[in-house]
Amino acid sequence: MTKTLYVPDHVKAKLQNPSAGLSSDRTEIDKLPKPSGWRILVLPFKAKEKTKGGVILTDKTLEDSQLTASVALVMALGPDAYQDKEKFPNGPWCKQGDWVVFGRYAGSRLKIDGGEVRLLNDDEILGTVDNPEDILTIL
């Protein structure tokens, strides 16, 4: 399943500037860490800039909501994720492209341009959801 990663304009400028030392044929997805072992790479859900009631949220509020998000998109699974048949007798709990729920402090946080990604262990996934907006609420 192919996912589209929206790249901010300032990142595109860096990619097109040869003096920045970055190759223009390398996409943002290529720069993400590849999970090893039983780990799963997830991209936390980023809330909308405006509430249903029309209140415009500050950058700080949006940043805090992303850092503490407990809903994320599965970007990649490590080669050993869900391979332990004793631990996961019914098969994998999630797959690439699923929206998953996990504990607030689970995993390792890695800063990327525009936010963060997390590396979770395969057993830290608590569940899956169809729509992340059904779970994540601000204010």
MOVEN-V414489 format. One record per backbone hydrogen bond with DSSP energy under -1.0 kcal/mol. CO is the residue of the C=O (numbers start at 0). NH is the residue of the N-H. Records with the same first field share a line. If there is no record, write none. Layout:
BEGIN
CO = NH / NH
END
This chain:
BEGIN
7 = 11
8 = 12
9 = 13
10 = 14
11 = 15
16 = 19
17 = 20
22 = 25
35 = 38
36 = 79
37 = 121
38 = 77
39 = 119
40 = 74 / 75
41 = 117
42 = 72
48 = 56
50 = 53
54 = 50
57 = 61
58 = 62
59 = 63
60 = 64
61 = 65
62 = 66
63 = 67
69 = 101
70 = 44
71 = 99
72 = 42
73 = 96
75 = 40
77 = 80
79 = 82
83 = 87
87 = 90
94 = 97
97 = 73
98 = 128
99 = 71
100 = 125 / 126
102 = 105
107 = 118
109 = 116
111 = 114
114 = 111
116 = 109
117 = 41
118 = 107
119 = 39
120 = 123
126 = 100
130 = 133
131 = 134 / 135
END
